Amino acid sequence: VSSVLSTSELLDPTISELLPEDLKNLINNDKYKLIIVNSDYEIASPKLNKQIEEMNALIKVYDKKAILAGEGPLMNDLVNIADHDFKAVNYTSIAVIFVIMLLVLKSFSLPIILIVAIEFAIFMNMACAYFTGTTLPFVASIIVGTIQLGATIDYAILMSTKYLEERSKEKNKEKAMQKTLSATVPSILTSGLCFFAATIGVSLYTKIDMIGSITTLLSRGSIISMLVVILILPSILMLLDKFIMKFTKTKEAK
């Protein structure tokens, strides 16, 4: 803390009587007394957040209704709210998509596998930003998580439904997967590259940092999701073939 300003330090009681009532009510009234605290820490830094936490604990000892306001506390509240909203939105999106796929695919196992695959792609996308030290807007995780999940889950659905179709005709799962890949990979590549082209253009053109960060995440996420579905999901489907066929309403090839 670099400085603390309050009426008790700056004003003599006799001088305060000369001040306009509006000004006095603003800085000192029946409910609140204004105290200005200046900190040397940067906004939204871990040190400032720790300081805010300690100051909140301190002022509550003297007044349960005391309020710590200002740019630092406001940014800290926004980060906490965004983190809570991200979890709520993410869990809700996963639950809704799971129910839809459960009804459409008539399988209990496939929705779990497909959602895990796309969530892994989302995790990899956000991890890239972390390891490259990229600063992201606090709303980026909410927007990117929901859009990447909703926009790229169809890659996984296309792959899995085609595999079930081929698996019902072909007893050998390796041959069934080969036919699945030859039929679905061109469509997945086309869709993924179109998604990438649509978002990377905005990312390169825009001068607004928030829009640029979000579209960069989306463009990178489309490529990561596409690669996860093409390179990793087939192995998972074959590895869990017995489990999938057991909990899916389809007839296995004889």
C-alpha positions as protocol buffer text, in pm:
chain_id: "A"
residue {
  index: 1
  type: VAL
  ca { x: 0 y: 0 z: 0 }
}
residue {
  index: 2
  type: SER
  ca { x: 154 y: 329 z: -110 }
}
residue {
  index: 3
  type: SER
  ca { x: -91 y: 570 z: 53 }
}
residue {
  index: 4
  type: VAL
  ca { x: -417 y: 595 z: 244 }
}
residue {
  index: 5
  type: LEU
  ca { x: -644 y: 901 z: 222 }
}
residue {
  index: 6
  type: SER
  ca { x: -937 y: 976 z: 449 }
}
residue {
  index: 7
  type: THR
  ca { x: -1120 y: 1284 z: 584 }
}
residue {
  index: 8
  type: SER
  ca { x: -984 y: 1227 z: 934 }
}
residue {
  index: 9
  type: GLU
  ca { x: -627 y: 1269 z: 803 }
}
residue {
  index: 10
  type: LEU
  ca { x: -680 y: 1550 z: 552 }
}
residue {
  index: 11
  type: LEU
  ca { x: -938 y: 1779 z: 708 }
}
residue {
  index: 12
  type: ASP
  ca { x: -950 y: 1963 z: 1034 }
}
residue {
  index: 13
  type: PRO
  ca { x: -1296 y: 1935 z: 1196 }
}
residue {
  index: 14
  type: THR
  ca { x: -1338 y: 2314 z: 1182 }
}
residue {
  index: 15
  type: ILE
  ca { x: -1255 y: 2324 z: 809 }
}
residue {
  index: 16
  type: SER
  ca { x: -1496 y: 2042 z: 730 }
}
residue {
  index: 17
  type: GLU
  ca { x: -1783 y: 2263 z: 845 }
}
residue {
  index: 18
  type: LEU
  ca { x: -1712 y: 2495 z: 553 }
}
residue {
  index: 19
  type: LEU
  ca { x: -1751 y: 2223 z: 290 }
}
residue {
  index: 20
  type: PRO
  ca { x: -2078 y: 2190 z: 90 }
}
residue {
  index: 21
  type: GLU
  ca { x: -2322 y: 1934 z: 229 }
}
residue {
  index: 22
  type: ASP
  ca { x: -2327 y: 1737 z: -98 }
}
residue {
  index: 23
  type: LEU
  ca { x: -1951 y: 1688 z: -84 }
}
residue {
  index: 24
  type: LYS
  ca { x: -1956 y: 1593 z: 283 }
}
residue {
  index: 25
  type: ASN
  ca { x: -2236 y: 1342 z: 226 }
}
residue {
  index: 26
  type: LEU
  ca { x: -2035 y: 1187 z: -57 }
}
residue {
  index: 27
  type: ILE
  ca { x: -1726 y: 1118 z: 152 }
}
residue {
  index: 28
  type: ASN
  ca { x: -1879 y: 1083 z: 498 }
}
residue {
  index: 29
  type: ASN
  ca { x: -2244 y: 1014 z: 579 }
}
residue {
  index: 30
  type: ASP
  ca { x: -2457 y: 815 z: 820 }
}
residue {
  index: 31
  type: LYS
  ca { x: -2389 y: 485 z: 640 }
}
residue {
  index: 32
  type: TYR
  ca { x: -2041 y: 506 z: 490 }
}
residue {
  index: 33
  type: LYS
  ca { x: -1710 y: 686 z: 520 }
}
residue {
  index: 34
  type: LEU
  ca { x: -1486 y: 701 z: 212 }
}
residue {
  index: 35
  type: ILE
  ca { x: -1125 y: 586 z: 253 }
}
residue {
  index: 36
  type: ILE
  ca { x: -900 y: 578 z: -55 }
}
residue {
  index: 37
  type: VAL
  ca { x: -623 y: 316 z: -59 }
}
residue {
  index: 38
  type: ASN
  ca { x: -358 y: 321 z: -333 }
}
residue {
  index: 39
  type: SER
  ca { x: -168 y: 2 z: -417 }
}
residue {
  index: 40
  type: ASP
  ca { x: 156 y: -46 z: -609 }
}
residue {
  index: 41
  type: TYR
  ca { x: 43 y: -383 z: -750 }
}
residue {
  index: 42
  type: GLU
  ca { x: -84 y: -420 z: -1107 }
}
residue {
  index: 43
  type: ILE
  ca { x: -454 y: -473 z: -1181 }
}
residue {
  index: 44
  type: ALA
  ca { x: -564 y: -840 z: -1184 }
}
residue {
  index: 45
  type: SER
  ca { x: -221 y: -956 z: -1064 }
}
residue {
  index: 46
  type: PRO
  ca { x: -197 y: -1240 z: -809 }
}
residue {
  index: 47
  type: LYS
  ca { x: -36 y: -1003 z: -558 }
}
residue {
  index: 48
  type: LEU
  ca { x: -321 y: -753 z: -584 }
}
residue {
  index: 49
  type: ASN
  ca { x: -584 y: -1028 z: -556 }
}
residue {
  index: 50
  type: LYS
  ca { x: -413 y: -1152 z: -241 }
}
residue {
  index: 51
  type: GLN
  ca { x: -403 y: -797 z: -106 }
}
residue {
  index: 52
  type: ILE
  ca { x: -775 y: -750 z: -180 }
}
residue {
  index: 53
  type: GLU
  ca { x: -852 y: -1074 z: 4 }
}
residue {
  index: 54
  type: GLU
  ca { x: -653 y: -959 z: 310 }
}
residue {
  index: 55
  type: MET
  ca { x: -810 y: -611 z: 307 }
}
residue {
  index: 56
  type: ASN
  ca { x: -1160 y: -757 z: 283 }
}
residue {
  index: 57
  type: ALA
  ca { x: -1089 y: -977 z: 584 }
}
residue {
  index: 58
  type: LEU
  ca { x: -952 y: -680 z: 775 }
}
residue {
  index: 59
  type: ILE
  ca { x: -1235 y: -434 z: 714 }
}
residue {
  index: 60
  type: LYS
  ca { x: -1501 y: -695 z: 793 }
}
residue {
  index: 61
  type: VAL
  ca { x: -1355 y: -723 z: 1142 }
}
residue {
  index: 62
  type: TYR
  ca { x: -1452 y: -360 z: 1207 }
}
residue {
  index: 63
  type: ASP
  ca { x: -1768 y: -338 z: 996 }
}
residue {
  index: 64
  type: LYS
  ca { x: -1959 y: -632 z: 849 }
}
residue {
  index: 65
  type: LYS
  ca { x: -2124 y: -399 z: 595 }
}
residue {
  index: 66
  type: ALA
  ca { x: -1801 y: -239 z: 473 }
}
residue {
  index: 67
  type: ILE
  ca { x: -1748 y: -243 z: 96 }
}
residue {
  index: 68
  type: LEU
  ca { x: -1413 y: -268 z: -83 }
}
residue {
  index: 69
  type: ALA
  ca { x: -1464 y: -104 z: -423 }
}
residue {
  index: 70
  type: GLY
  ca { x: -1248 y: 25 z: -706 }
}
residue {
  index: 71
  type: GLU
  ca { x: -1082 y: -104 z: -1022 }
}
residue {
  index: 72
  type: GLY
  ca { x: -886 y: -383 z: -852 }
}
residue {
  index: 73
  type: PRO
  ca { x: -1178 y: -537 z: -660 }
}
residue {
  index: 74
  type: LEU
  ca { x: -1404 y: -495 z: -964 }
}
residue {
  index: 75
  type: MET
  ca { x: -1162 y: -685 z: -1190 }
}
residue {
  index: 76
  type: ASN
  ca { x: -1122 y: -953 z: -924 }
}
residue {
  index: 77
  type: ASP
  ca { x: -1502 y: -993 z: -906 }
}
residue {
  index: 78
  type: LEU
  ca { x: -1526 y: -1016 z: -1285 }
}
residue {
  index: 79
  type: VAL
  ca { x: -1264 y: -1292 z: -1294 }
}
residue {
  index: 80
  type: ASN
  ca { x: -1441 y: -1488 z: -1019 }
}
residue {
  index: 81
  type: ILE
  ca { x: -1782 y: -1445 z: -1184 }
}
residue {
  index: 82
  type: ALA
  ca { x: -1644 y: -1544 z: -1526 }
}
residue {
  index: 83
  type: ASP
  ca { x: -1486 y: -1857 z: -1375 }
}
residue {
  index: 84
  type: HIS
  ca { x: -1817 y: -1953 z: -1214 }
}
residue {
  index: 85
  type: ASP
  ca { x: -2011 y: -1881 z: -1533 }
}
residue {
  index: 86
  type: PHE
  ca { x: -1763 y: -2084 z: -1741 }
}
residue {
  index: 87
  type: LYS
  ca { x: -1819 y: -2390 z: -1524 }
}
residue {
  index: 88
  type: ALA
  ca { x: -2198 y: -2345 z: -1524 }
}
residue {
  index: 89
  type: VAL
  ca { x: -2218 y: -2290 z: -1902 }
}
residue {
  index: 90
  type: ASN
  ca { x: -1975 y: -2573 z: -1975 }
}
residue {
  index: 91
  type: TYR
  ca { x: -2159 y: -2826 z: -1757 }
}
residue {
  index: 92
  type: THR
  ca { x: -2496 y: -2720 z: -1897 }
}
residue {
  index: 93
  type: SER
  ca { x: -2374 y: -2749 z: -2258 }
}
residue {
  index: 94
  type: ILE
  ca { x: -2228 y: -3092 z: -2193 }
}
residue {
  index: 95
  type: ALA
  ca { x: -2548 y: -3212 z: -2025 }
}
residue {
  index: 96
  type: VAL
  ca { x: -2775 y: -3086 z: -2305 }
}
residue {
  index: 97
  type: ILE
  ca { x: -2556 y: -3230 z: -2584 }
}
residue {
  index: 98
  type: PHE
  ca { x: -2530 y: -3560 z: -2395 }
}
residue {
  index: 99
  type: VAL
  ca { x: -2910 y: -3589 z: -2373 }
}
residue {
  index: 100
  type: ILE
  ca { x: -2954 y: -3500 z: -2741 }
}
residue {
  index: 101
  type: MET
  ca { x: -2696 y: -3756 z: -2854 }
}
residue {
  index: 102
  type: LEU
  ca { x: -2841 y: -4015 z: -2615 }
}
residue {
  index: 103
  type: LEU
  ca { x: -3180 y: -3979 z: -2782 }
}
residue {
  index: 104
  type: VAL
  ca { x: -3051 y: -3956 z: -3138 }
}
residue {
  index: 105
  type: LEU
  ca { x: -2773 y: -4215 z: -3130 }
}
residue {
  index: 106
  type: LYS
  ca { x: -2962 y: -4445 z: -2890 }
}
residue {
  index: 107
  type: SER
  ca { x: -2635 y: -4519 z: -2717 }
}
residue {
  index: 108
  type: PHE
  ca { x: -2520 y: -4459 z: -2361 }
}
residue {
  index: 109
  type: SER
  ca { x: -2150 y: -4508 z: -2429 }
}
residue {
  index: 110
  type: LEU
  ca { x: -2101 y: -4302 z: -2746 }
}
residue {
  index: 111
  type: PRO
  ca { x: -2210 y: -3962 z: -2605 }
}
residue {
  index: 112
  type: ILE
  ca { x: -1959 y: -3999 z: -2322 }
}
residue {
  index: 113
  type: ILE
  ca { x: -1676 y: -4092 z: -2558 }
}
residue {
  index: 114
  type: LEU
  ca { x: -1751 y: -3813 z: -2807 }
}
residue {
  index: 115
  type: ILE
  ca { x: -1787 y: -3541 z: -2543 }
}
residue {
  index: 116
  type: VAL
  ca { x: -1461 y: -3650 z: -2376 }
}
residue {
  index: 117
  type: ALA
  ca { x: -1284 y: -3632 z: -2714 }
}
residue {
  index: 118
  type: ILE
  ca { x: -1405 y: -3278 z: -2789 }
}
residue {
  index: 119
  type: GLU
  ca { x: -1344 y: -3159 z: -2432 }
}
residue {
  index: 120
  type: PHE
  ca { x: -989 y: -3291 z: -2468 }
}
residue {
  index: 121
  type: ALA
  ca { x: -954 y: -3080 z: -2785 }
}
residue {
  index: 122
  type: ILE
  ca { x: -1085 y: -2774 z: -2596 }
}
residue {
  index: 123
  type: PHE
  ca { x: -837 y: -2841 z: -2316 }
}
residue {
  index: 124
  type: MET
  ca { x: -552 y: -2859 z: -2568 }
}
residue {
  index: 125
  type: ASN
  ca { x: -666 y: -2533 z: -2727 }
}
residue {
  index: 126
  type: MET
  ca { x: -666 y: -2345 z: -2395 }
}
residue {
  index: 127
  type: ALA
  ca { x: -337 y: -2511 z: -2297 }
}
residue {
  index: 128
  type: CYS
  ca { x: -172 y: -2366 z: -2609 }
}
residue {
  index: 129
  type: ALA
  ca { x: -266 y: -2017 z: -2491 }
}
residue {
  index: 130
  type: TYR
  ca { x: -129 y: -2093 z: -2143 }
}
residue {
  index: 131
  type: PHE
  ca { x: 206 y: -2232 z: -2258 }
}
residue {
  index: 132
  type: THR
  ca { x: 260 y: -1952 z: -2509 }
}
residue {
  index: 133
  type: GLY
  ca { x: 189 y: -1692 z: -2242 }
}
residue {
  index: 134
  type: THR
  ca { x: -102 y: -1540 z: -2436 }
}
residue {
  index: 135
  type: THR
  ca { x: -321 y: -1302 z: -2238 }
}
residue {
  index: 136
  type: LEU
  ca { x: -691 y: -1382 z: -2293 }
}
residue {
  index: 137
  type: PRO
  ca { x: -1008 y: -1183 z: -2216 }
}
residue {
  index: 138
  type: PHE
  ca { x: -1194 y: -1322 z: -1916 }
}
residue {
  index: 139
  type: VAL
  ca { x: -1494 y: -1414 z: -2136 }
}
residue {
  index: 140
  type: ALA
  ca { x: -1284 y: -1607 z: -2388 }
}
residue {
  index: 141
  type: SER
  ca { x: -1304 y: -1939 z: -2204 }
}
residue {
  index: 142
  type: ILE
  ca { x: -1686 y: -1925 z: -2191 }
}
residue {
  index: 143
  type: ILE
  ca { x: -1732 y: -1832 z: -2558 }
}
residue {
  index: 144
  type: VAL
  ca { x: -1466 y: -2064 z: -2700 }
}
residue {
  index: 145
  type: GLY
  ca { x: -1566 y: -2360 z: -2483 }
}
residue {
  index: 146
  type: THR
  ca { x: -1929 y: -2354 z: -2591 }
}
residue {
  index: 147
  type: ILE
  ca { x: -1871 y: -2271 z: -2960 }
}
residue {
  index: 148
  type: GLN
  ca { x: -1591 y: -2524 z: -3008 }
}
residue {
  index: 149
  type: LEU
  ca { x: -1798 y: -2793 z: -2837 }
}
residue {
  index: 150
  type: GLY
  ca { x: -2112 y: -2718 z: -3039 }
}
residue {
  index: 151
  type: ALA
  ca { x: -1939 y: -2659 z: -3372 }
}
residue {
  index: 152
  type: THR
  ca { x: -1701 y: -2955 z: -3372 }
}
residue {
  index: 153
  type: ILE
  ca { x: -1903 y: -3226 z: -3198 }
}
residue {
  index: 154
  type: ASP
  ca { x: -2058 y: -3301 z: -3537 }
}
residue {
  index: 155
  type: TYR
  ca { x: -1718 y: -3426 z: -3660 }
}
residue {
  index: 156
  type: ALA
  ca { x: -1721 y: -3687 z: -3385 }
}
residue {
  index: 157
  type: ILE
  ca { x: -2088 y: -3773 z: -3446 }
}
residue {
  index: 158
  type: LEU
  ca { x: -2023 y: -3823 z: -3817 }
}
residue {
  index: 159
  type: MET
  ca { x: -1728 y: -4050 z: -3744 }
}
residue {
  index: 160
  type: SER
  ca { x: -1905 y: -4259 z: -3479 }
}
residue {
  index: 161
  type: THR
  ca { x: -2235 y: -4305 z: -3665 }
}
residue {
  index: 162
  type: LYS
  ca { x: -2052 y: -4414 z: -3979 }
}
residue {
  index: 163
  type: TYR
  ca { x: -1846 y: -4657 z: -3771 }
}
residue {
  index: 164
  type: LEU
  ca { x: -2162 y: -4809 z: -3622 }
}
residue {
  index: 165
  type: GLU
  ca { x: -2307 y: -4841 z: -3970 }
}
residue {
  index: 166
  type: GLU
  ca { x: -1997 y: -5016 z: -4103 }
}
residue {
  index: 167
  type: ARG
  ca { x: -1962 y: -5223 z: -3787 }
}
residue {
  index: 168
  type: SER
  ca { x: -2313 y: -5362 z: -3834 }
}
residue {
  index: 169
  type: LYS
  ca { x: -2204 y: -5486 z: -4178 }
}
residue {
  index: 170
  type: GLU
  ca { x: -1845 y: -5586 z: -4103 }
}
residue {
  index: 171
  type: LYS
  ca { x: -1743 y: -5816 z: -3817 }
}
residue {
  index: 172
  type: ASN
  ca { x: -1378 y: -5707 z: -3829 }
}
residue {
  index: 173
  type: LYS
  ca { x: -1349 y: -5372 z: -3650 }
}
residue {
  index: 174
  type: GLU
  ca { x: -1025 y: -5274 z: -3829 }
}
residue {
  index: 175
  type: LYS
  ca { x: -1187 y: -5311 z: -4171 }
}
residue {
  index: 176
  type: ALA
  ca { x: -1497 y: -5128 z: -4047 }
}
residue {
  index: 177
  type: MET
  ca { x: -1279 y: -4838 z: -3929 }
}
residue {
  index: 178
  type: GLN
  ca { x: -1089 y: -4826 z: -4258 }
}
residue {
  index: 179
  type: LYS
  ca { x: -1415 y: -4787 z: -4448 }
}
residue {
  index: 180
  type: THR
  ca { x: -1531 y: -4528 z: -4193 }
}
residue {
  index: 181
  type: LEU
  ca { x: -1217 y: -4317 z: -4233 }
}
residue {
  index: 182
  type: SER
  ca { x: -1227 y: -4328 z: -4613 }
}
residue {
  index: 183
  type: ALA
  ca { x: -1588 y: -4210 z: -4606 }
}
residue {
  index: 184
  type: THR
  ca { x: -1574 y: -3945 z: -4332 }
}
residue {
  index: 185
  type: VAL
  ca { x: -1225 y: -3789 z: -4336 }
}
residue {
  index: 186
  type: PRO
  ca { x: -1285 y: -3579 z: -4654 }
}
residue {
  index: 187
  type: SER
  ca { x: -1605 y: -3431 z: -4505 }
}
residue {
  index: 188
  type: ILE
  ca { x: -1439 y: -3362 z: -4169 }
}
residue {
  index: 189
  type: LEU
  ca { x: -1139 y: -3198 z: -4338 }
}
residue {
  index: 190
  type: THR
  ca { x: -1365 y: -2978 z: -4551 }
}
residue {
  index: 191
  type: SER
  ca { x: -1579 y: -2868 z: -4256 }
}
residue {
  index: 192
  type: GLY
  ca { x: -1282 y: -2809 z: -4026 }
}
residue {
  index: 193
  type: LEU
  ca { x: -1085 y: -2608 z: -4281 }
}
residue {
  index: 194
  type: CYS
  ca { x: -1390 y: -2395 z: -4365 }
}
residue {
  index: 195
  type: PHE
  ca { x: -1439 y: -2321 z: -3996 }
}
residue {
  index: 196
  type: PHE
  ca { x: -1069 y: -2233 z: -3971 }
}
residue {
  index: 197
  type: ALA
  ca { x: -1079 y: -2006 z: -4277 }
}
residue {
  index: 198
  type: ALA
  ca { x: -1387 y: -1820 z: -4153 }
}
residue {
  index: 199
  type: THR
  ca { x: -1237 y: -1742 z: -3811 }
}
residue {
  index: 200
  type: ILE
  ca { x: -871 y: -1687 z: -3895 }
}
residue {
  index: 201
  type: GLY
  ca { x: -967 y: -1413 z: -4141 }
}
residue {
  index: 202
  type: VAL
  ca { x: -1139 y: -1214 z: -3867 }
}
residue {
  index: 203
  type: SER
  ca { x: -847 y: -1280 z: -3632 }
}
residue {
  index: 204
  type: LEU
  ca { x: -595 y: -1137 z: -3880 }
}
residue {
  index: 205
  type: TYR
  ca { x: -808 y: -841 z: -3985 }
}
residue {
  index: 206
  type: THR
  ca { x: -963 y: -710 z: -3664 }
}
residue {
  index: 207
  type: LYS
  ca { x: -794 y: -446 z: -3450 }
}
residue {
  index: 208
  type: ILE
  ca { x: -1009 y: -522 z: -3146 }
}
residue {
  index: 209
  type: ASP
  ca { x: -806 y: -733 z: -2903 }
}
residue {
  index: 210
  type: MET
  ca { x: -1101 y: -922 z: -2755 }
}
residue {
  index: 211
  type: ILE
  ca { x: -1242 y: -1025 z: -3093 }
}
residue {
  index: 212
  type: GLY
  ca { x: -895 y: -1114 z: -3219 }
}
residue {
  index: 213
  type: SER
  ca { x: -822 y: -1335 z: -2918 }
}
residue {
  index: 214
  type: ILE
  ca { x: -1154 y: -1519 z: -2941 }
}
residue {
  index: 215
  type: THR
  ca { x: -1136 y: -1580 z: -3317 }
}
residue {
  index: 216
  type: THR
  ca { x: -775 y: -1698 z: -3285 }
}
residue {
  index: 217
  type: LEU
  ca { x: -885 y: -1952 z: -3025 }
}
residue {
  index: 218
  type: LEU
  ca { x: -1174 y: -2063 z: -3245 }
}
residue {
  index: 219
  type: SER
  ca { x: -958 y: -2105 z: -3555 }
}
residue {
  index: 220
  type: ARG
  ca { x: -697 y: -2301 z: -3364 }
}
residue {
  index: 221
  type: GLY
  ca { x: -969 y: -2500 z: -3189 }
}
residue {
  index: 222
  type: SER
  ca { x: -1123 y: -2607 z: -3518 }
}
residue {
  index: 223
  type: ILE
  ca { x: -791 y: -2754 z: -3634 }
}
residue {
  index: 224
  type: ILE
  ca { x: -725 y: -2924 z: -3300 }
}
residue {
  index: 225
  type: SER
  ca { x: -1075 y: -3075 z: -3289 }
}
residue {
  index: 226
  type: MET
  ca { x: -1042 y: -3194 z: -3648 }
}
residue {
  index: 227
  type: LEU
  ca { x: -709 y: -3364 z: -3573 }
}
residue {
  index: 228
  type: VAL
  ca { x: -839 y: -3520 z: -3251 }
}
residue {
  index: 229
  type: VAL
  ca { x: -1138 y: -3670 z: -3434 }
}
residue {
  index: 230
  type: ILE
  ca { x: -931 y: -3798 z: -3727 }
}
residue {
  index: 231
  type: LEU
  ca { x: -624 y: -3924 z: -3538 }
}
residue {
  index: 232
  type: ILE
  ca { x: -736 y: -4010 z: -3183 }
}
residue {
  index: 233
  type: LEU
  ca { x: -1109 y: -4088 z: -3189 }
}
residue {
  index: 234
  type: PRO
  ca { x: -1076 y: -4389 z: -3427 }
}
residue {
  index: 235
  type: SER
  ca { x: -835 y: -4556 z: -3185 }
}
residue {
  index: 236
  type: ILE
  ca { x: -1072 y: -4495 z: -2895 }
}
residue {
  index: 237
  type: LEU
  ca { x: -1367 y: -4637 z: -3090 }
}
residue {
  index: 238
  type: MET
  ca { x: -1176 y: -4955 z: -3174 }
}
residue {
  index: 239
  type: LEU
  ca { x: -1033 y: -4987 z: -2823 }
}
residue {
  index: 240
  type: LEU
  ca { x: -1379 y: -4960 z: -2667 }
}
residue {
  index: 241
  type: ASP
  ca { x: -1556 y: -5148 z: -2944 }
}
residue {
  index: 242
  type: LYS
  ca { x: -1707 y: -5415 z: -2718 }
}
residue {
  index: 243
  type: PHE
  ca { x: -1825 y: -5157 z: -2468 }
}
residue {
  index: 244
  type: ILE
  ca { x: -1982 y: -4943 z: -2744 }
}
residue {
  index: 245
  type: MET
  ca { x: -2159 y: -5232 z: -2913 }
}
residue {
  index: 246
  type: LYS
  ca { x: -2289 y: -5357 z: -2580 }
}
residue {
  index: 247
  type: PHE
  ca { x: -2455 y: -5026 z: -2485 }
}
residue {
  index: 248
  type: THR
  ca { x: -2574 y: -4927 z: -2833 }
}
residue {
  index: 249
  type: LYS
  ca { x: -2899 y: -5031 z: -2996 }
}
residue {
  index: 250
  type: THR
  ca { x: -2757 y: -5189 z: -3309 }
}
residue {
  index: 251
  type: LYS
  ca { x: -2695 y: -5538 z: -3438 }
}
residue {
  index: 252
  type: GLU
  ca { x: -2337 y: -5649 z: -3451 }
}
residue {
  index: 253
  type: ALA
  ca { x: -2225 y: -5811 z: -3772 }
}
residue {
  index: 254
  type: LYS
  ca { x: -2232 y: -6188 z: -3774 }
}
